[in-house]
Amino acid sequence: MSWGSIPRLINLVGPARAKQMLILAQERVAARDALAWGLVQDVVPDGGALDHAIAIAEKAAAMPPVTVRMTKQTVNAIANAGAAALIHMDTDQLMLTETTADFAEGVAAFKERRKPNFTGG
């Protein structure tokens, strides 16, 4: 995980669910859970995402653009205020993780299409 994704995920779903999603990443999140957790804004029937997104965009486009832009900037700044102070950890932890034997084992297992044998090293 990098690019500030962990602080953003914590802001969206909270620390407990963020840990669940990151540690058990192979488990998919059901649409109803993603909605309940605040990870998604709406759930629409299969094939309806584009039409729904266009409808939302059309509503926003009908609003005063300066007000919309300023509101989005303010909400993003408040929601991510702590992220800027912690974002360095994402990159540091990613780089450190890539130097471990477990990382190498995970890559090898993926390439060989087998279950990895992690040792904590």
Biopython code that builds the backbone (N, CA, C, O; Angstrom):
import numpy as np
from Bio.PDB.StructureBuilder import StructureBuilder

atoms = [
    (1, "MET", "N", (0.849, -1.173, 0.000)),
    (1, "MET", "CA", (0.000, 0.000, 0.000)),
    (1, "MET", "C", (0.893, 1.234, 0.000)),
    (1, "MET", "O", (1.879, 1.308, 0.733)),
    (2, "SER", "N", (0.539, 2.172, -0.812)),
    (2, "SER", "CA", (1.302, 3.405, -0.882)),
    (2, "SER", "C", (0.404, 4.495, -1.444)),
    (2, "SER", "O", (-0.803, 4.303, -1.592)),
    (3, "TRP", "N", (0.985, 5.613, -1.749)),
    (3, "TRP", "CA", (0.281, 6.758, -2.306)),
    (3, "TRP", "C", (-0.769, 7.306, -1.330)),
    (3, "TRP", "O", (-1.770, 7.881, -1.756)),
    (4, "GLY", "N", (-0.545, 7.130, -0.042)),
    (4, "GLY", "CA", (-1.473, 7.651, 0.948)),
    (4, "GLY", "C", (-2.760, 6.876, 1.050)),
    (4, "GLY", "O", (-3.754, 7.388, 1.565)),
    (5, "SER", "N", (-2.763, 5.654, 0.569)),
    (5, "SER", "CA", (-4.003, 4.883, 0.543)),
    (5, "SER", "C", (-4.465, 4.455, 1.930)),
    (5, "SER", "O", (-5.667, 4.383, 2.182)),
    (6, "ILE", "N", (-3.534, 4.173, 2.828)),
    (6, "ILE", "CA", (-3.945, 3.709, 4.164)),
    (6, "ILE", "C", (-4.645, 4.817, 4.947)),
    (6, "ILE", "O", (-5.719, 4.567, 5.495)),
    (7, "PRO", "N", (-4.091, 6.031, 5.027)),
    (7, "PRO", "CA", (-4.842, 7.079, 5.734)),
    (7, "PRO", "C", (-6.211, 7.338, 5.109)),
    (7, "PRO", "O", (-7.182, 7.577, 5.827)),
    (8, "ARG", "N", (-6.298, 7.295, 3.785)),
    (8, "ARG", "CA", (-7.600, 7.505, 3.133)),
    (8, "ARG", "C", (-8.573, 6.384, 3.476)),
    (8, "ARG", "O", (-9.749, 6.633, 3.742)),
    (9, "LEU", "N", (-8.078, 5.156, 3.467)),
    (9, "LEU", "CA", (-8.950, 4.025, 3.789)),
    (9, "LEU", "C", (-9.448, 4.121, 5.231)),
    (9, "LEU", "O", (-10.622, 3.873, 5.502)),
    (10, "ILE", "N", (-8.554, 4.481, 6.156)),
    (10, "ILE", "CA", (-8.954, 4.643, 7.566)),
    (10, "ILE", "C", (-10.016, 5.722, 7.692)),
    (10, "ILE", "O", (-10.971, 5.557, 8.452)),
    (11, "ASN", "N", (-9.869, 6.833, 6.957)),
    (11, "ASN", "CA", (-10.879, 7.890, 6.986)),
    (11, "ASN", "C", (-12.228, 7.389, 6.494)),
    (11, "ASN", "O", (-13.270, 7.805, 7.000)),
    (12, "LEU", "N", (-12.214, 6.501, 5.514)),
    (12, "LEU", "CA", (-13.466, 6.006, 4.945)),
    (12, "LEU", "C", (-14.152, 4.968, 5.816)),
    (12, "LEU", "O", (-15.357, 5.057, 6.051)),
    (13, "VAL", "N", (-13.393, 3.974, 6.305)),
    (13, "VAL", "CA", (-14.032, 2.828, 6.949)),
    (13, "VAL", "C", (-13.675, 2.650, 8.419)),
    (13, "VAL", "O", (-14.256, 1.794, 9.087)),
    (14, "GLY", "N", (-12.741, 3.432, 8.938)),
    (14, "GLY", "CA", (-12.319, 3.286, 10.327)),
    (14, "GLY", "C", (-11.163, 2.311, 10.456)),
    (14, "GLY", "O", (-10.912, 1.520, 9.547)),
    (15, "PRO", "N", (-10.452, 2.361, 11.589)),
    (15, "PRO", "CA", (-9.252, 1.546, 11.759)),
    (15, "PRO", "C", (-9.499, 0.038, 11.751)),
    (15, "PRO", "O", (-8.724, -0.699, 11.140)),
    (16, "ALA", "N", (-10.542, -0.436, 12.403)),
    (16, "ALA", "CA", (-10.770, -1.885, 12.482)),
    (16, "ALA", "C", (-11.049, -2.478, 11.102)),
    (16, "ALA", "O", (-10.476, -3.502, 10.730)),
    (17, "ARG", "N", (-11.924, -1.830, 10.355)),
    (17, "ARG", "CA", (-12.237, -2.351, 9.023)),
    (17, "ARG", "C", (-11.064, -2.174, 8.072)),
    (17, "ARG", "O", (-10.840, -3.009, 7.195)),
    (18, "ALA", "N", (-10.311, -1.087, 8.242)),
    (18, "ALA", "CA", (-9.121, -0.895, 7.395)),
    (18, "ALA", "C", (-8.130, -2.032, 7.617)),
    (18, "ALA", "O", (-7.577, -2.568, 6.657)),
    (19, "LYS", "N", (-7.901, -2.406, 8.880)),
    (19, "LYS", "CA", (-7.006, -3.540, 9.160)),
    (19, "LYS", "C", (-7.531, -4.812, 8.523)),
    (19, "LYS", "O", (-6.775, -5.570, 7.916)),
    (20, "GLN", "N", (-8.827, -5.043, 8.663)),
    (20, "GLN", "CA", (-9.444, -6.234, 8.073)),
    (20, "GLN", "C", (-9.224, -6.251, 6.567)),
    (20, "GLN", "O", (-8.834, -7.276, 6.008)),
    (21, "MET", "N", (-9.470, -5.130, 5.910)),
    (21, "MET", "CA", (-9.354, -5.072, 4.463)),
    (21, "MET", "C", (-7.905, -5.207, 3.999)),
    (21, "MET", "O", (-7.644, -5.815, 2.961)),
    (22, "LEU", "N", (-6.966, -4.647, 4.754)),
    (22, "LEU", "CA", (-5.566, -4.683, 4.360)),
    (22, "LEU", "C", (-4.919, -6.021, 4.662)),
    (22, "LEU", "O", (-4.181, -6.556, 3.834)),
    (23, "ILE", "N", (-5.183, -6.557, 5.819)),
    (23, "ILE", "CA", (-4.547, -7.809, 6.222)),
    (23, "ILE", "C", (-5.187, -8.994, 5.501)),
    (23, "ILE", "O", (-4.493, -9.922, 5.085)),
    (24, "LEU", "N", (-6.495, -8.961, 5.356)),
    (24, "LEU", "CA", (-7.212, -10.053, 4.685)),
    (24, "LEU", "C", (-7.632, -9.598, 3.284)),
    (24, "LEU", "O", (-8.781, -9.768, 2.877)),
    (25, "ALA", "N", (-6.681, -9.021, 2.565)),
    (25, "ALA", "CA", (-6.973, -8.389, 1.278)),
    (25, "ALA", "C", (-7.548, -9.344, 0.242)),
    (25, "ALA", "O", (-8.210, -8.908, -0.699)),
    (26, "GLN", "N", (-7.305, -10.628, 0.401)),
    (26, "GLN", "CA", (-7.825, -11.578, -0.578)),
    (26, "GLN", "C", (-9.329, -11.761, -0.439)),
    (26, "GLN", "O", (-9.964, -12.313, -1.338)),
    (27, "GLU", "N", (-9.908, -11.313, 0.661)),
    (27, "GLU", "CA", (-11.354, -11.429, 0.859)),
    (27, "GLU", "C", (-12.053, -10.226, 0.238)),
    (27, "GLU", "O", (-11.708, -9.081, 0.529)),
    (28, "ARG", "N", (-13.014, -10.483, -0.598)),
    (28, "ARG", "CA", (-13.759, -9.392, -1.239)),
    (28, "ARG", "C", (-14.745, -8.777, -0.251)),
    (28, "ARG", "O", (-15.243, -9.449, 0.652)),
    (29, "VAL", "N", (-15.014, -7.506, -0.437)),
    (29, "VAL", "CA", (-16.003, -6.800, 0.369)),
    (29, "VAL", "C", (-17.308, -6.792, -0.422)),
    (29, "VAL", "O", (-17.345, -6.323, -1.559)),
    (30, "ALA", "N", (-18.362, -7.304, 0.171)),
    (30, "ALA", "CA", (-19.669, -7.330, -0.492)),
    (30, "ALA", "C", (-20.172, -5.910, -0.701)),
    (30, "ALA", "O", (-19.863, -5.015, 0.086)),
    (31, "ALA", "N", (-20.936, -5.704, -1.747)),
    (31, "ALA", "CA", (-21.447, -4.373, -2.079)),
    (31, "ALA", "C", (-22.232, -3.772, -0.910)),
    (31, "ALA", "O", (-22.089, -2.586, -0.611)),
    (32, "ARG", "N", (-23.062, -4.588, -0.249)),
    (32, "ARG", "CA", (-23.867, -4.063, 0.868)),
    (32, "ARG", "C", (-22.965, -3.619, 2.027)),
    (32, "ARG", "O", (-23.260, -2.632, 2.701)),
    (33, "ASP", "N", (-21.854, -4.358, 2.257)),
    (33, "ASP", "CA", (-20.914, -3.960, 3.310)),
    (33, "ASP", "C", (-20.168, -2.692, 2.924)),
    (33, "ASP", "O", (-19.986, -1.796, 3.749)),
    (34, "ALA", "N", (-19.738, -2.619, 1.673)),
    (34, "ALA", "CA", (-19.037, -1.425, 1.201)),
    (34, "ALA", "C", (-19.920, -0.191, 1.365)),
    (34, "ALA", "O", (-19.431, 0.880, 1.727)),
    (35, "LEU", "N", (-21.200, -0.335, 1.105)),
    (35, "LEU", "CA", (-22.146, 0.774, 1.277)),
    (35, "LEU", "C", (-22.304, 1.114, 2.755)),
    (35, "LEU", "O", (-22.238, 2.285, 3.129)),
    (36, "ALA", "N", (-22.509, 0.110, 3.592)),
    (36, "ALA", "CA", (-22.698, 0.339, 5.028)),
    (36, "ALA", "C", (-21.449, 0.948, 5.671)),
    (36, "ALA", "O", (-21.557, 1.751, 6.598)),
    (37, "TRP", "N", (-20.283, 0.573, 5.188)),
    (37, "TRP", "CA", (-19.022, 1.054, 5.763)),
    (37, "TRP", "C", (-18.641, 2.441, 5.250)),
    (37, "TRP", "O", (-17.715, 3.052, 5.783)),
    (38, "GLY", "N", (-19.318, 2.946, 4.245)),
    (38, "GLY", "CA", (-18.961, 4.245, 3.686)),
    (38, "GLY", "C", (-17.863, 4.168, 2.638)),
    (38, "GLY", "O", (-17.301, 5.191, 2.249)),
    (39, "LEU", "N", (-17.559, 2.972, 2.183)),
    (39, "LEU", "CA", (-16.527, 2.797, 1.164)),
    (39, "LEU", "C", (-17.041, 3.202, -0.208)),
    (39, "LEU", "O", (-16.276, 3.674, -1.049)),
    (40, "VAL", "N", (-18.325, 3.019, -0.432)),
    (40, "VAL", "CA", (-18.975, 3.463, -1.665)),
    (40, "VAL", "C", (-20.169, 4.320, -1.298)),
    (40, "VAL", "O", (-20.701, 4.229, -0.192)),
    (41, "GLN", "N", (-20.577, 5.145, -2.229)),
    (41, "GLN", "CA", (-21.677, 6.071, -2.002)),
    (41, "GLN", "C", (-23.026, 5.448, -2.336)),
    (41, "GLN", "O", (-24.017, 5.681, -1.645)),
    (42, "ASP", "N", (-23.054, 4.656, -3.399)),
    (42, "ASP", "CA", (-24.285, 4.028, -3.855)),
    (42, "ASP", "C", (-23.967, 2.643, -4.398)),
    (42, "ASP", "O", (-22.841, 2.370, -4.814)),
    (43, "VAL", "N", (-24.972, 1.771, -4.389)),
    (43, "VAL", "CA", (-24.880, 0.478, -5.057)),
    (43, "VAL", "C", (-26.006, 0.457, -6.075)),
    (43, "VAL", "O", (-27.163, 0.719, -5.748)),
    (44, "VAL", "N", (-25.653, 0.142, -7.313)),
    (44, "VAL", "CA", (-26.642, 0.126, -8.392)),
    (44, "VAL", "C", (-26.652, -1.252, -9.042)),
    (44, "VAL", "O", (-25.699, -2.015, -8.886)),
    (45, "PRO", "N", (-27.712, -1.576, -9.765)),
    (45, "PRO", "CA", (-27.758, -2.876, -10.453)),
    (45, "PRO", "C", (-26.611, -3.018, -11.456)),
    (45, "PRO", "O", (-26.080, -2.020, -11.943)),
    (46, "ASP", "N", (-26.237, -4.249, -11.758)),
    (46, "ASP", "CA", (-25.196, -4.511, -12.751)),
    (46, "ASP", "C", (-25.485, -3.747, -14.031)),
    (46, "ASP", "O", (-26.610, -3.745, -14.530)),
    (47, "GLY", "N", (-24.455, -3.100, -14.552)),
    (47, "GLY", "CA", (-24.589, -2.351, -15.797)),
    (47, "GLY", "C", (-25.110, -0.944, -15.616)),
    (47, "GLY", "O", (-25.205, -0.196, -16.589)),
    (48, "GLY", "N", (-25.455, -0.558, -14.382)),
    (48, "GLY", "CA", (-26.039, 0.762, -14.155)),
    (48, "GLY", "C", (-25.076, 1.809, -13.627)),
    (48, "GLY", "O", (-25.477, 2.949, -13.391)),
    (49, "ALA", "N", (-23.806, 1.443, -13.435)),
    (49, "ALA", "CA", (-22.861, 2.370, -12.804)),
    (49, "ALA", "C", (-22.627, 3.628, -13.632)),
    (49, "ALA", "O", (-22.613, 4.732, -13.086)),
    (50, "LEU", "N", (-22.444, 3.479, -14.928)),
    (50, "LEU", "CA", (-22.150, 4.641, -15.766)),
    (50, "LEU", "C", (-23.319, 5.615, -15.774)),
    (50, "LEU", "O", (-23.120, 6.817, -15.592)),
    (51, "ASP", "N", (-24.529, 5.119, -15.982)),
    (51, "ASP", "CA", (-25.702, 5.994, -15.996)),
    (51, "ASP", "C", (-25.871, 6.701, -14.656)),
    (51, "ASP", "O", (-26.205, 7.886, -14.610)),
    (52, "HIS", "N", (-25.642, 5.976, -13.571)),
    (52, "HIS", "CA", (-25.772, 6.571, -12.240)),
    (52, "HIS", "C", (-24.703, 7.654, -12.034)),
    (52, "HIS", "O", (-24.998, 8.727, -11.508)),
    (53, "ALA", "N", (-23.478, 7.373, -12.446)),
    (53, "ALA", "CA", (-22.398, 8.350, -12.310)),
    (53, "ALA", "C", (-22.684, 9.599, -13.141)),
    (53, "ALA", "O", (-22.430, 10.715, -12.688)),
    (54, "ILE", "N", (-23.201, 9.421, -14.335)),
    (54, "ILE", "CA", (-23.536, 10.566, -15.192)),
    (54, "ILE", "C", (-24.633, 11.405, -14.547)),
    (54, "ILE", "O", (-24.582, 12.634, -14.591)),
    (55, "ALA", "N", (-25.621, 10.748, -13.949)),
    (55, "ALA", "CA", (-26.702, 11.486, -13.277)),
    (55, "ALA", "C", (-26.154, 12.328, -12.126)),
    (55, "ALA", "O", (-26.561, 13.475, -11.944)),
    (56, "ILE", "N", (-25.235, 11.760, -11.355)),
    (56, "ILE", "CA", (-24.615, 12.522, -10.258)),
    (56, "ILE", "C", (-23.806, 13.679, -10.821)),
    (56, "ILE", "O", (-23.883, 14.796, -10.309)),
    (57, "ALA", "N", (-23.036, 13.425, -11.865)),
    (57, "ALA", "CA", (-22.206, 14.468, -12.471)),
    (57, "ALA", "C", (-23.071, 15.594, -13.032)),
    (57, "ALA", "O", (-22.712, 16.767, -12.924)),
    (58, "GLU", "N", (-24.197, 15.244, -13.624)),
    (58, "GLU", "CA", (-25.090, 16.267, -14.164)),
    (58, "GLU", "C", (-25.659, 17.155, -13.059)),
    (58, "GLU", "O", (-25.801, 18.363, -13.245)),
    (59, "LYS", "N", (-25.983, 16.563, -11.917)),
    (59, "LYS", "CA", (-26.474, 17.354, -10.784)),
    (59, "LYS", "C", (-25.390, 18.314, -10.301)),
    (59, "LYS", "O", (-25.657, 19.491, -10.055)),
    (60, "ALA", "N", (-24.163, 17.802, -10.168)),
    (60, "ALA", "CA", (-23.055, 18.648, -9.718)),
    (60, "ALA", "C", (-22.751, 19.731, -10.735)),
    (60, "ALA", "O", (-22.447, 20.864, -10.361)),
    (61, "ALA", "N", (-22.828, 19.398, -12.023)),
    (61, "ALA", "CA", (-22.532, 20.376, -13.082)),
    (61, "ALA", "C", (-23.549, 21.509, -13.112)),
    (61, "ALA", "O", (-23.246, 22.600, -13.596)),
    (62, "ALA", "N", (-24.744, 21.266, -12.604)),
    (62, "ALA", "CA", (-25.779, 22.302, -12.575)),
    (62, "ALA", "C", (-25.600, 23.264, -11.404)),
    (62, "ALA", "O", (-26.282, 24.286, -11.326)),
    (63, "MET", "N", (-24.691, 22.938, -10.500)),
    (63, "MET", "CA", (-24.447, 23.780, -9.328)),
    (63, "MET", "C", (-23.399, 24.842, -9.679)),
    (63, "MET", "O", (-22.700, 24.711, -10.684)),
    (64, "PRO", "N", (-23.285, 25.895, -8.856)),
    (64, "PRO", "CA", (-22.259, 26.918, -9.103)),
    (64, "PRO", "C", (-20.863, 26.298, -8.979)),
    (64, "PRO", "O", (-20.524, 25.786, -7.912)),
    (65, "PRO", "N", (-20.045, 26.328, -10.035)),
    (65, "PRO", "CA", (-18.771, 25.615, -10.044)),
    (65, "PRO", "C", (-17.792, 26.047, -8.947)),
    (65, "PRO", "O", (-17.098, 25.204, -8.378)),
    (66, "VAL", "N", (-17.728, 27.309, -8.653)),
    (66, "VAL", "CA", (-16.780, 27.770, -7.629)),
    (66, "VAL", "C", (-17.185, 27.211, -6.263)),
    (66, "VAL", "O", (-16.331, 26.755, -5.502)),
    (67, "THR", "N", (-18.460, 27.244, -5.957)),
    (67, "THR", "CA", (-18.949, 26.726, -4.687)),
    (67, "THR", "C", (-18.690, 25.224, -4.583)),
    (67, "THR", "O", (-18.250, 24.746, -3.537)),
    (68, "VAL", "N", (-18.955, 24.486, -5.641)),
    (68, "VAL", "CA", (-18.720, 23.042, -5.639)),
    (68, "VAL", "C", (-17.238, 22.756, -5.428)),
    (68, "VAL", "O", (-16.878, 21.921, -4.597)),
    (69, "ARG", "N", (-16.375, 23.445, -6.178)),
    (69, "ARG", "CA", (-14.933, 23.218, -6.067)),
    (69, "ARG", "C", (-14.435, 23.542, -4.660)),
    (69, "ARG", "O", (-13.660, 22.777, -4.084)),
    (70, "MET", "N", (-14.875, 24.672, -4.105)),
    (70, "MET", "CA", (-14.420, 25.058, -2.767)),
    (70, "MET", "C", (-14.917, 24.075, -1.711)),
    (70, "MET", "O", (-14.181, 23.744, -0.782)),
    (71, "THR", "N", (-16.142, 23.610, -1.842)),
    (71, "THR", "CA", (-16.687, 22.640, -0.891)),
    (71, "THR", "C", (-15.894, 21.340, -0.943)),
    (71, "THR", "O", (-15.538, 20.785, 0.096)),
    (72, "LYS", "N", (-15.617, 20.854, -2.152)),
    (72, "LYS", "CA", (-14.839, 19.622, -2.291)),
    (72, "LYS", "C", (-13.440, 19.787, -1.693)),
    (72, "LYS", "O", (-12.948, 18.891, -1.006)),
    (73, "GLN", "N", (-12.801, 20.928, -1.951)),
    (73, "GLN", "CA", (-11.463, 21.168, -1.404)),
    (73, "GLN", "C", (-11.479, 21.201, 0.116)),
    (73, "GLN", "O", (-10.591, 20.643, 0.760)),
    (74, "THR", "N", (-12.481, 21.850, 0.691)),
    (74, "THR", "CA", (-12.577, 21.953, 2.146)),
    (74, "THR", "C", (-12.805, 20.584, 2.774)),
    (74, "THR", "O", (-12.130, 20.224, 3.739)),
    (75, "VAL", "N", (-13.745, 19.822, 2.238)),
    (75, "VAL", "CA", (-14.028, 18.490, 2.779)),
    (75, "VAL", "C", (-12.785, 17.609, 2.670)),
    (75, "VAL", "O", (-12.429, 16.925, 3.629)),
    (76, "ASN", "N", (-12.122, 17.619, 1.513)),
    (76, "ASN", "CA", (-10.910, 16.809, 1.343)),
    (76, "ASN", "C", (-9.814, 17.230, 2.310)),
    (76, "ASN", "O", (-9.134, 16.374, 2.876)),
    (77, "ALA", "N", (-9.632, 18.522, 2.508)),
    (77, "ALA", "CA", (-8.590, 19.012, 3.417)),
    (77, "ALA", "C", (-8.860, 18.572, 4.851)),
    (77, "ALA", "O", (-7.943, 18.144, 5.552)),
    (78, "ILE", "N", (-10.104, 18.675, 5.288)),
    (78, "ILE", "CA", (-10.452, 18.277, 6.654)),
    (78, "ILE", "C", (-10.343, 16.760, 6.816)),
    (78, "ILE", "O", (-9.790, 16.278, 7.804)),
    (79, "ALA", "N", (-10.870, 16.009, 5.846)),
    (79, "ALA", "CA", (-10.865, 14.553, 5.941)),
    (79, "ALA", "C", (-9.450, 13.986, 5.928)),
    (79, "ALA", "O", (-9.197, 12.939, 6.524)),
    (80, "ASN", "N", (-8.537, 14.661, 5.262)),
    (80, "ASN", "CA", (-7.183, 14.139, 5.101)),
    (80, "ASN", "C", (-6.136, 14.937, 5.869)),
    (80, "ASN", "O", (-4.944, 14.839, 5.577)),
    (81, "ALA", "N", (-6.571, 15.723, 6.847)),
    (81, "ALA", "CA", (-5.635, 16.587, 7.576)),
    (81, "ALA", "C", (-4.503, 15.808, 8.228)),
    (81, "ALA", "O", (-3.354, 16.249, 8.187)),
    (82, "GLY", "N", (-4.796, 14.675, 8.820)),
    (82, "GLY", "CA", (-3.750, 13.888, 9.471)),
    (82, "GLY", "C", (-2.934, 13.067, 8.496)),
    (82, "GLY", "O", (-1.815, 12.662, 8.811)),
    (83, "ALA", "N", (-3.475, 12.819, 7.324)),
    (83, "ALA", "CA", (-2.809, 11.957, 6.350)),
    (83, "ALA", "C", (-1.459, 12.524, 5.928)),
    (83, "ALA", "O", (-0.496, 11.772, 5.779)),
    (84, "ALA", "N", (-1.375, 13.816, 5.736)),
    (84, "ALA", "CA", (-0.123, 14.419, 5.272)),
    (84, "ALA", "C", (1.006, 14.173, 6.267)),
    (84, "ALA", "O", (2.161, 14.024, 5.870)),
    (85, "ALA", "N", (0.685, 14.130, 7.540)),
    (85, "ALA", "CA", (1.705, 13.905, 8.559)),
    (85, "ALA", "C", (2.157, 12.453, 8.601)),
    (85, "ALA", "O", (3.255, 12.167, 9.078)),
    (86, "LEU", "N", (1.351, 11.551, 8.123)),
    (86, "LEU", "CA", (1.654, 10.123, 8.223)),
    (86, "LEU", "C", (1.960, 9.450, 6.898)),
    (86, "LEU", "O", (2.351, 8.283, 6.875)),
    (87, "ILE", "N", (1.790, 10.155, 5.808)),
    (87, "ILE", "CA", (1.909, 9.540, 4.495)),
    (87, "ILE", "C", (3.292, 8.936, 4.250)),
    (87, "ILE", "O", (3.421, 7.972, 3.497)),
    (88, "HIS", "N", (4.317, 9.494, 4.878)),
    (88, "HIS", "CA", (5.675, 8.960, 4.698)),
    (88, "HIS", "C", (5.762, 7.505, 5.154)),
    (88, "HIS", "O", (6.570, 6.738, 4.632)),
    (89, "MET", "N", (4.936, 7.127, 6.122)),
    (89, "MET", "CA", (4.972, 5.760, 6.637)),
    (89, "MET", "C", (4.576, 4.750, 5.564)),
    (89, "MET", "O", (5.131, 3.653, 5.514)),
    (90, "ASP", "N", (3.628, 5.107, 4.710)),
    (90, "ASP", "CA", (3.226, 4.212, 3.630)),
    (90, "ASP", "C", (4.438, 3.818, 2.795)),
    (90, "ASP", "O", (4.697, 2.634, 2.580)),
    (91, "THR", "N", (5.164, 4.802, 2.335)),
    (91, "THR", "CA", (6.311, 4.544, 1.464)),
    (91, "THR", "C", (7.408, 3.805, 2.207)),
    (91, "THR", "O", (7.976, 2.848, 1.681)),
    (92, "ASP", "N", (7.714, 4.237, 3.427)),
    (92, "ASP", "CA", (8.759, 3.577, 4.211)),
    (92, "ASP", "C", (8.422, 2.105, 4.441)),
    (92, "ASP", "O", (9.273, 1.234, 4.265)),
    (93, "GLN", "N", (7.186, 1.835, 4.835)),
    (93, "GLN", "CA", (6.802, 0.462, 5.123)),
    (93, "GLN", "C", (6.771, -0.382, 3.853)),
    (93, "GLN", "O", (7.140, -1.556, 3.882)),
    (94, "LEU", "N", (6.338, 0.198, 2.749)),
    (94, "LEU", "CA", (6.344, -0.528, 1.488)),
    (94, "LEU", "C", (7.775, -0.909, 1.104)),
    (94, "LEU", "O", (8.040, -2.054, 0.737)),
    (95, "MET", "N", (8.686, 0.047, 1.190)),
    (95, "MET", "CA", (10.075, -0.217, 0.817)),
    (95, "MET", "C", (10.711, -1.256, 1.736)),
    (95, "MET", "O", (11.435, -2.135, 1.269)),
    (96, "LEU", "N", (10.448, -1.162, 3.029)),
    (96, "LEU", "CA", (10.997, -2.147, 3.962)),
    (96, "LEU", "C", (10.413, -3.540, 3.721)),
    (96, "LEU", "O", (11.131, -4.539, 3.763)),
    (97, "THR", "N", (9.130, -3.593, 3.474)),
    (97, "THR", "CA", (8.481, -4.874, 3.219)),
    (97, "THR", "C", (9.079, -5.568, 2.003)),
    (97, "THR", "O", (9.234, -6.789, 1.993)),
    (98, "GLU", "N", (9.412, -4.794, 0.983)),
    (98, "GLU", "CA", (9.953, -5.370, -0.249)),
    (98, "GLU", "C", (11.348, -5.964, -0.062)),
    (98, "GLU", "O", (11.843, -6.654, -0.953)),
    (99, "THR", "N", (11.988, -5.711, 1.074)),
    (99, "THR", "CA", (13.327, -6.267, 1.328)),
    (99, "THR", "C", (13.275, -7.562, 2.137)),
    (99, "THR", "O", (14.319, -8.155, 2.408)),
    (100, "THR", "N", (12.094, -8.006, 2.522)),
    (100, "THR", "CA", (11.988, -9.178, 3.392)),
    (100, "THR", "C", (11.960, -10.483, 2.603)),
    (100, "THR", "O", (11.618, -10.510, 1.420)),
    (101, "ALA", "N", (12.326, -11.558, 3.285)),
    (101, "ALA", "CA", (12.247, -12.894, 2.693)),
    (101, "ALA", "C", (10.786, -13.256, 2.407)),
    (101, "ALA", "O", (10.495, -13.929, 1.418)),
    (102, "ASP", "N", (9.887, -12.816, 3.256)),
    (102, "ASP", "CA", (8.471, -13.112, 3.033)),
    (102, "ASP", "C", (7.962, -12.467, 1.740)),
    (102, "ASP", "O", (7.143, -13.056, 1.034)),
    (103, "PHE", "N", (8.442, -11.270, 1.434)),
    (103, "PHE", "CA", (8.041, -10.624, 0.178)),
    (103, "PHE", "C", (8.519, -11.462, -1.004)),
    (103, "PHE", "O", (7.755, -11.743, -1.927)),
    (104, "ALA", "N", (9.785, -11.855, -0.967)),
    (104, "ALA", "CA", (10.338, -12.682, -2.042)),
    (104, "ALA", "C", (9.563, -14.002, -2.166)),
    (104, "ALA", "O", (9.287, -14.467, -3.272)),
    (105, "GLU", "N", (9.223, -14.592, -1.028)),
    (105, "GLU", "CA", (8.462, -15.842, -1.034)),
    (105, "GLU", "C", (7.078, -15.618, -1.635)),
    (105, "GLU", "O", (6.593, -16.450, -2.402)),
    (106, "GLY", "N", (6.443, -14.505, -1.293)),
    (106, "GLY", "CA", (5.120, -14.205, -1.844)),
    (106, "GLY", "C", (5.160, -14.042, -3.348)),
    (106, "GLY", "O", (4.279, -14.539, -4.049)),
    (107, "VAL", "N", (6.173, -13.352, -3.854)),
    (107, "VAL", "CA", (6.310, -13.163, -5.298)),
    (107, "VAL", "C", (6.571, -14.508, -5.976)),
    (107, "VAL", "O", (5.963, -14.822, -6.999)),
    (108, "ALA", "N", (7.482, -15.304, -5.397)),
    (108, "ALA", "CA", (7.798, -16.613, -5.975)),
    (108, "ALA", "C", (6.566, -17.515, -5.988)),
    (108, "ALA", "O", (6.296, -18.187, -6.984)),
    (109, "ALA", "N", (5.825, -17.531, -4.889)),
    (109, "ALA", "CA", (4.632, -18.367, -4.806)),
    (109, "ALA", "C", (3.591, -17.934, -5.839)),
    (109, "ALA", "O", (2.929, -18.768, -6.457)),
    (110, "PHE", "N", (3.456, -16.631, -6.016)),
    (110, "PHE", "CA", (2.512, -16.130, -7.016)),
    (110, "PHE", "C", (2.914, -16.586, -8.410)),
    (110, "PHE", "O", (2.083, -17.065, -9.181)),
    (111, "LYS", "N", (4.191, -16.434, -8.726)),
    (111, "LYS", "CA", (4.677, -16.833, -10.054)),
    (111, "LYS", "C", (4.545, -18.333, -10.277)),
    (111, "LYS", "O", (4.263, -18.786, -11.386)),
    (112, "GLU", "N", (4.755, -19.096, -9.205)),
    (112, "GLU", "CA", (4.703, -20.558, -9.307)),
    (112, "GLU", "C", (3.297, -21.111, -9.069)),
    (112, "GLU", "O", (3.077, -22.321, -9.117)),
    (113, "ARG", "N", (2.360, -20.214, -8.816)),
    (113, "ARG", "CA", (0.957, -20.584, -8.591)),
    (113, "ARG", "C", (0.804, -21.608, -7.474)),
    (113, "ARG", "O", (0.142, -22.636, -7.617)),
    (114, "ARG", "N", (1.448, -21.279, -6.355)),
    (114, "ARG", "CA", (1.361, -22.159, -5.188)),
    (114, "ARG", "C", (1.084, -21.299, -3.960)),
    (114, "ARG", "O", (1.193, -20.074, -4.009)),
    (115, "LYS", "N", (0.728, -21.947, -2.871)),
    (115, "LYS", "CA", (0.488, -21.242, -1.606)),
    (115, "LYS", "C", (1.839, -20.837, -1.007)),
    (115, "LYS", "O", (2.765, -21.648, -0.964)),
    (116, "PRO", "N", (1.957, -19.577, -0.541)),
    (116, "PRO", "CA", (3.244, -19.154, 0.040)),
    (116, "PRO", "C", (3.484, -19.755, 1.419)),
    (116, "PRO", "O", (2.545, -20.102, 2.135)),
    (117, "ASN", "N", (4.744, -19.871, 1.771)),
    (117, "ASN", "CA", (5.142, -20.351, 3.092)),
    (117, "ASN", "C", (5.866, -19.199, 3.796)),
    (117, "ASN", "O", (7.088, -19.081, 3.708)),
    (118, "PHE", "N", (5.118, -18.369, 4.480)),
    (118, "PHE", "CA", (5.696, -17.211, 5.163)),
    (118, "PHE", "C", (6.326, -17.633, 6.484)),
    (118, "PHE", "O", (5.792, -18.479, 7.201)),
    (119, "THR", "N", (7.483, -17.024, 6.796)),
    (119, "THR", "CA", (8.219, -17.380, 8.003)),
    (119, "THR", "C", (8.394, -16.219, 8.966)),
    (119, "THR", "O", (8.891, -16.400, 10.078)),
    (120, "GLY", "N", (7.989, -15.031, 8.546)),
    (120, "GLY", "CA", (8.174, -13.849, 9.392)),
    (120, "GLY", "C", (9.517, -13.177, 9.163)),
    (120, "GLY", "O", (9.905, -12.281, 9.912)),
    (121, "GLY", "N", (10.216, -13.604, 8.141)),
    (121, "GLY", "CA", (11.548, -13.050, 7.875)),
    (121, "GLY", "C", (11.562, -12.113, 6.707)),
    (121, "GLY", "O", (12.612, -11.570, 6.364)),
]
sb = StructureBuilder()
sb.init_structure("model")
sb.init_model(0)
sb.init_chain("A")
sb.init_seg("    ")
for serial, (resi, resn, name, xyz) in enumerate(atoms, 1):
    if name == "N":
        sb.init_residue(resn, " ", resi, " ")
    sb.init_atom(name, np.array(xyz, "f"), 0.0, 1.0, " ", f" {name:<3s}", serial, name[0])
structure = sb.get_structure()
